[in-house]
């Protein structure tokens, strides 16, 4: 089976013809969405606790939890959270972000009775005073190994565009009518910044073309 990350990078190079979207204009994310498969027909998905390439070993738990909450709120498919230390997951002896064979995909499907797996890695994390979050994520159809959705993005709290999006997010979605101090916490509070990144990620999970 082809290396899924290689396929994802190739798809990103051909933005105009392969369904890669930046239609979520406010986030500026580049993501892949498979136009041949509707996400709302996927069924049951497991979200595997993210792997961690950052220098903060426990941050992947916080980011995974925030992502789980944000994706659930989209109500596109059923979602179950699987921890890295889950005995059933550990028994499969799968690398968190390596390519899976069709036999491994079938084993995941049978073990968790699911139709797709949402997995990924925290590629970068820095806390306040210069908060940065980097994610690489994939949603894989366990029936045939096809990539349903993928995203690779870095959120930098020092970036003016990101700051504006954080303020808009907390002003209109979380704290309507709140004062500037409360809104400003979105770029200095790690938990709030993580929730913001998770929200923007979930917004790229779209139904239909």
N, C-alpha and C positions, 0 to 999 in steps of 0.2 A: 504493500500500500504506500502511496506517495506520502512524503513528509508533509503533514498538514500545514506546518508553519511556512514551508517553502511555497506551497500553493497559495496561502494567504498573501504572502509578499508579492507573488506574481500578479495576483488579482488586484492588489493595490496599485500596481504599475499601469494597469489598464482601466483606470477609473471610469472612463466614458462608456465602456461597453460591457462591463461585467457586474453591474449591480452594486458597485461600491458607492456608498452614499455619503454626502455631507449635507443631506436635507435637514438634519437637525442643526440649523444654522447657528443657533446661539452657543452651542458647545464647540463647534469647529472640529468635531471628531471625524476621523476617517474610519469607516467601518464597512464590513462586507455583510450583505444580506442576500441570501440565496432566493432569487426571484421565482425559482421553480417549486419551492416548497413553502407553504404557508405555516407560519409559526404557531398559529392557533389550532393547527391540526396535528401538532407534534404529540400531544398527550402528556405523559408523565416525564419529567426531567429531574435528574439529580444534579445538585450543585456541590461539587467536591471542594472542600476547603482549599483555598488557593495556596500554591507553592510560594516560596519567599526567596527572592534574590537580593533583598535589601539587607542593611546592617542591623535591622530591628526584628528579631526573630518572632516576636509575638504580634506584630502589627497585622499580619495576614489574617489573624482571627477576627480582629475588629473590622477589617475591610470586607472579609467574607460575610460577616453578620450584616453589615450595612447593605451589601449587594443583595443578599438573600431577601431582606426586607423590601428593598426597592423593586426588585424583579417580581416579587409576590404581588405587590400593589398593582402591577400592570395587568394581572389576571389573564395572561395570554395562555399559559399552560400550568399544569400542576407542578409544584416544585418541592423537592425534599433536600434538606441539607445533610451532607455526609462529611464527617470529620476525617482528617487524615489518620487518626488513631482508631477509627471505627474497625472492629475486628473483621467484619465482612470485607471492607475495603482493603485492609492490610493483607488478608488472605489471598487477594488477587495478585499481590506483588507487582503493582503497576507503578511506574514512575509518574509523578504528578503531571508532567508536561511532555513526555516523550510520545512518539507516534505509536499508535496501537494497531496491532494486527486485527484481522477480522475475527479471529478466534478470541482475542481479548475483548473486543467490542461485544461479542456474543456472550461472553462470561459476565460482563458488567450488566448486560440486559437481563440475563437470567437471575443473577444474584439480587438485583435491586428492583426487578420487575418494572423497568423504565424503558422509555423510548429514545432518550437522548441524554447526553452528559454535558454539563456546563463546567468547564475547567479553565484554569489559567494560572498566572503567576504575578506576584507583586514585583515588578521589575525595578522599582525605585521607591524609596520613602525617606523623607526628611521631616523632622518635626519643626515647630516654631523655634526660631524666628523666620526661617525660610522654608515654609512647608511645600513639599513636593510629593506627589503620588504618581506612580507609573504603573499601568496595568496592561497585560496582554491576555486576552480571553478568547475562548472558542466554544461554540455550541455544536456538538457533533451528533449526527443521526446514527444511532447504534445499529440500524437495520442495514445500512450500506456504507457507513463511514464518511458520508458526505458532510461537508461543512455547511451548517445552516446559517451561522452568523459568526462574526469575529470582530474584534476591536483591539486596537493598540493605541494607547493615548498616555500623555503626561499632563498632569495638572500642576501648574506652578503658581503659588499664591502671590509671587512677586510680579506676575504678569498682569498688566492693566486690564486686558480683556477678561482674564479669569476673575479678577477682583470685581469687575462690573457684573459678570454673570452670577457670582456668589451673592452680591447685594440684591440683584433682581430675584434670585431664588428665595432668599430669606425674607425679602420684603413682601413678595406676592404669594408665596406658597407656604411659608412656615410661620412668619411673624407679621401678618398684615397690620399695618399701623404702628409697628414698633419703632423705637427711636434708633438713631444712627449708631449708638454704642452697641446695642443688641445685634444689629445687622453686621457691624464690623467684626463681631466675634467669629463670623464665618470664615475669616481669613487668618485668625490667630488661634482658634480652637481646633485641635487635631480631630476630635470627634465630629465637629460640625463640618470640617473640610472633607473628611472621609464620607460623610453622608451626602454632601453635595456631589462628590465625584461618583458615588454610587447611583445617585439620582440621574445624573447626566448619562451614565452608562446604560441604565435601564431604559432611558428614553430612546435609545437607538434600536431597541427591540420593537420592531414594527410589524403590524399585520397587513398583508397585501403588498402590492407593488408600490 
